[in-house]
């Protein structure tokens, strides 16, 4: 809303409509208009374009010469002239975990950014089709480092150019400096805090990922529900989204790596919550070994003609306490190893991501699932999950794109079956089996290939 809009609206609300009022001079009219519009002007200055408090977002037109634009886009080809480029994925290790504060500070200093600089974070996740989450995540990260003067730059290159900013096909190079972090530890949740901290847990992934596996007791608030046109929704809308959360209780919000969760984290912070960021990856790495082994996966008929049905079956064997899967390697290092391939934002745990996870024994542990017991009051423990073994089949095309996923029904002890209508183009399709039981879950990746013929 422009100043003229504010003044005009205020005048319409406050000026008398008598037709015999003498005409005022332009100067007197302006003074009167400004006086009458001060409450509305103050409100507009205190809030951003979507009702978000000022200081979080900045428009291209409001950039100061003292602002350093930090473009965090991977593979960007257009930058605001003078912008520094650091791919946001550089803030994470290959496995998706956040790099140490020391390493991130060194990365920023190497790029010529100090902790006293005024930053405007720009850019998006270009490889996966765009989206604001990397900018929100980088904003959270800088706040976690204790950076005070940081905002999120709104818009895209075309909008930046329209605002009069010069664009370049190269990012700028600045003289190296020292970045001194002052870590705000409360912004990042630990596994111990999630388990014993008495916090409400928010799973900000899409509903279909939440349904396959989540932290027991977590409520699903997909990150998309707090966005409108790649910015946060108005405050009154956010209050409705978060209506079931108590403001006197900490909130832990997570997604696969925490990237998209940063959007909900910021919305929570601006709505008055004590919000902390977490990751599904960290939860997974702290879970016990899955108690079942997949002994057989089959489809009949296979091949199947396009448009016909085939029955997918999976047989499980319960492992004795302390037993190892027959597929496990004999390495003395039993640490769970998760590898992200491709885009860090969407390549981990996304619909196609289950086929992109790697573990040395051929399995991928995906964490807890099942219905949590009812919580009451200020219960401080994560509830025990359902002990019933449940499984789903995830069918992917040869390029890793998810075709469908379906629940499988138990037909006898340890055996589960599901019927797939192969209404797809001819080709080879990979099947992964996701299983959950006793507060733990695991995905058995690419255990079956179904050939669809014409």
N, C-alpha and C positions, 0 to 999 in steps of 0.2 A: 504494500500500500504506500503510495507516494504522499508527500506532505500536502499536495493539493487535494488529494482524495480525503485525507484526514480532515483538512480544514473544511472542505465542502460538506462532508458528512456531518461534521460537528455543527456547521452553520444551519444545515437543514433541521437538525435536532433541537437547536437552541434559539434561533432567531424568530421573532414574531413574524406573522404573515400578513399584517395589516397593510393594505394597499396604499394608505395615506402617509406612510413613514417617509420623511424627506430623504432624498438621495444623498448618501454619504460620499465624501471624497474617497478616492482610491486608497490614499495613505491611511485615513481613518478606518476605512473598511478592513484593510490588512491588519491594522493593530487590533481591531475588535475581533477579527477572525482568529488571529493567533491567540488572543487571550481566552476566547471561548474554547479553542481547540486544544489547550494545553493538556488536559487530562487524557484525551485520545492520543496526543503526540507522545506523552510519557509512556503510555501503554505500548504504542508501536515501537518505541525505542527499546523497551525492555524485552521485547519478544522478536523472534525471527519471523521469516515469512510463513512458517507453519505454526506459530504460537510457541516455538521453542525459545527459551531464554537466549538473549543476545550473548555473544562470546563463544558460542559453539560453532555457528555457521557464519561464513562470510561470503558475500556476493562478489563477483568479479569486479564490479564497479567500485566496491569499497576496499579493495586491496590498497595497502599503503606501500610507498616506496621502501619502507623499512621491512616489509614482510618478505620472507623467503618462501617461495613455493616449493614444497616437497612433493614431487610426483611419484607415487608408489606403483604406477602401472607396470605390469610385465609387458615387454615388447611394444611399448608405446612408440609412435612415429611422429606425434605432434606434441609440443610442449609450449607452455607459456615461456616467453623469452626470459632467460635468467633462472628458470626452474632447475632444481637439482633432482635427479632421478635415482631412487633406490627401490628396486623391486621388493615389494613387501614380503615376498617369499624368502628374501635374504635374512629376515628376522627369525626364521625357523630353521631347525636342523633338517636333514633329509627325511628323518622319520616323522616330522611334523611337530616335534616338541619345540617350545620356545627356547631360543638361544640364551645364554647367560647374559645378565645385565652388562657385564664387562665387555662381552663380544659385541653386543648391540651398540653400546656407547662408542666402542672403537669404530664400528661401521659408520655411525653418524659423524664422528670426528674426522674420519677419513674423507667423508663427503663435504667437509667444510662447514658442518653444523655444530653450533655450541648450544649448551643448555640455556643460554640467555637470549637466544635468537627468537624472533617472532615468526612462527611458522604457519603456513596455510597448506594443509594436506589436500592434495588433488589426485585425481586418477581413479581407475576402476580396474576390475579383473577382465582385461580384454580377451585373453584366450578362451574364457568360458562364456563369452557372449555379453560381457558387461555386467555391471552391478556395483553398488556403493560399498559393499561390505569391506573390501580391503582398506578403503579410506577410513571407515569407522574403526576398524581394527588398529590401524596405525595411530589414529587419534588416541584410542585406549592405551596403546603401548607407550606413547609419549607421556601420557598422564601417569602411567605406571612408573615411568622413569623419573617422574617429578617435574616434567616440563610444564611451566606455567602458561606461557604465551603460545598457545596452539589452537587453531580453529580448522574447520573443514570447509574447503572451498567448494562452492556449489557450481553446478553446470558442467558442460562438456566443451571440447575445443571450439566448436562452432559458436557456442554461446559466449565463450571467452573472447573470441574474435569480434563478435557483435558488440561486446561491451568496450571495445577499443583497445584490448590487449594485443600486443604483437605475439605471434606464434613462430616457433622455430622447429625444424626437423631434428634438432639436436638439443640435448640437455646441457646445462651449464657445468663448468668445472670451477670449483671454489678452492681456495687455499686451505690446506689441512689445518685442523684445530683440535682442541681437546674438549670432549663432551664429558661433563661431570654429572652423573645421575644421582638423584636423591629418591631412592625407590619408595613408592607408596605401596607397601606390601599388602595392605587391605584390599587392594583392587583385584588381586589374584587369589582364588581359592585353592587350597591344597586338598588332597584326598582325605586327610585326617579331619579337616574342617567340614568337608561334605558329609562325612560319616558321623561326626560327633558334635558339629557346631550348632545344631538346632536350626539350621537354615531351611527355607523353602527352596526346593530345587525346581528349576525351570528348564525343560528340554526345548530348545528353540529350533530344532530341526523340523523338517516337514513331517506331516502326520504319518506318512507311510514308513519313514525311517524310525520314528518313535514306536510304531506298532511292532516292529521286528525286535527291538531291544532298547531298553532305556534304564536309567538309574531308578531302582525301586522307589516309589513314592513321588517321582517327578511328575509335574503337570506339564502338558504340552502347549506351549504358546509359540507357534512357528514365527520365525523372524519376519516373514512377509506381512504378518498382521499388524506390525507397528509402522509399516512403510506406506507412503503415498507418493508416487512419482519420484522414487529414489531418495526421498527425504522423510523425516519423521512425521507422523500424523499429528494433528493438533492435540493439545494437552487434554482437552475434554474427551477425545477419542481414546487416548492412551489410558485415561482413568477407567474407562469401561473395559479395556483389554486386561488391565491388571486388577480388576475389581476383587478377585478372590485371594489376592496376596495381601498380607498384613504389613503395614509400614513399620511396625515395631519389631519386625523379625528380619534378619538378613536374608537376602535372596541370592542364590547361586544360579547363574545362567550358563548353559553350555551348548555347544554344537560339536561337530566332529573334531575340529582343531581350535574352536573358539572364535574363528574369524567372523562368521555370520552372527554368533552370539553377541559380539560387540555392539551390534545394532540394538538388540534388546537391552543390553547392559546400559547403553547411553539413555535409552528411553526410560528405563527404570530410575537411573540416577536423576534425570530431569523431572521425574514424577515424585521424587522425595524418598526413594528407597535406598537402603544400604546394599548396593549390588556389587557382586564380585564375579569375575570371569573364570570359567573352567573349561575343560575339554573332555570330550568323550574318550579320546585317546588315553588320557591319564587314568580315567576310570578303568578302562580295559586292562591296562598294564598292571593294575593293582588287584585284579580278580584272580581267584583260584582256578586251577585247571578244570576244564570241562569234564564232566563225569561219564560221558558216553563216547563211543567210537562208532563211526559210520562204517559198517562192514560191506554194504552192497547198495548200489544205486542202479536202477534199470528203467527202461521204457519199453512198452509193448503196445502197438507195433513200433518198430524202429528199423528202417525208415518209415515215415508216415507221410501220406499225401497231403498237400496243402488243402486246408479246409476240413480235414478229418480230425478225429481225436486220438490221443495216445495216453496211456496210463503210466504215470511216473511213480515208481515205488522206491522207498528207502528203508533199509534195515539197520537198526542200531543195536549195539551190545553195551551193557552197562559195565564200566570199568571198576575193578576192585579199588579200595582206598590205596592211594600211592602208586597204582599201576600206571604204566605209560601206554599211550596209543601204539599199536603195532606199526603205525606209519612214522612214529617219532624217530628222529635221528639219534645217534648214540653220542652226540657231542655233550661234553660236560657243561656247556653253557646252555642252560634251559631258559634263558631270558626270552620273553616274548618279543619278537622283532616285527615291527609294522613299518612298511615302506609305502610312501605316497608316490604314485606315478602320475605325472601330468600336473594339472592345476591343484595347488594346495588347498584352495577353497572348496572345490567340488569333487576332487579326486579321491577323497577319503570318506567312505561310509555313505556316499551318495548312491542313488539307485544303480549306476553303473560301477560304482566304486568297489562293491563287494568282489568283483572279478579282478580288481586291480590291487588287492592287498596281498602281501607276500609274507609267509612265515616259513622257517626252515623245515618244519615237519609237514608242510603242505596244507596246514589248516590256518584259519584266522579266528582268533577269539574276538567276539564283538561285544562282550559285556553282559550286563544283567537285563532281565526282562521279566514279564509275568505281572500278574495283578498284585499290587501291594496291599498289605492289610490296611484297614481304615486307620487313619491318624486322628488324633484328638488333642486339642489344646496345643501346648508347646512341646510336644513329643520331640526328643532330641536324637532319635536314632533312625537310621534308614531301615524301613520295614522289610521283613523277610519276604522274598518273592515266592511265587507258586512253584511247587516242586514237580508238577506234572511236566513230562517231556512233550514239547510241542515243536512242530517243524513246518517250514514253508519252503517251496521251491521257487527259485529266482531264475528266470530264463532270459538269457542275453543273446543278442545277435553276435555275429563273428567280430564286429568292431567294438564290442563291449557295451553297446546301447541296450538298456533294459527293455525287454518286450513285455513281460508281465511277471507277476509273482502271485502265488496262490497258496492257501493253507492246505496242508495234507492231513488226512484223517487216519487215526490209528485203526487198523483192521485186525491185528493180533499182537501178541507180545513183541514189542520192538519193531513192528513193521507198520509203515505209513504209506498211504497212497493218495494220489491226486490225479484228476483228469485234465489234460491240457487240450484245448481246441486250437489246433495249429492253423489259425487264420492268418498266415504270414506268407511272405514270398519264399520260394524254394531256397534252400541253403542249409548251412550247418549252424545249430543253435546250442550254446553251452548252458548247462544246468548246474547251479550251486544250491546247496541245501543249508538253510539257516535253522538251527535248533536252539531251543531255550529250555532250561530246567534248573530249579533250585537256586534262583538268583544268579545264574550264570548262563552264558550263551556262546555259541560258536557257529561260524559259517564254514562249511566244507566247500571249497571253491572249485568250480569246473570239474565236478566228479562224474559228469555224464555229458555226452554229446548226442543230440538228436538230429538226424538228417531229415529235412523236409523236401519232398520231391514235388514236381509239377503234376 
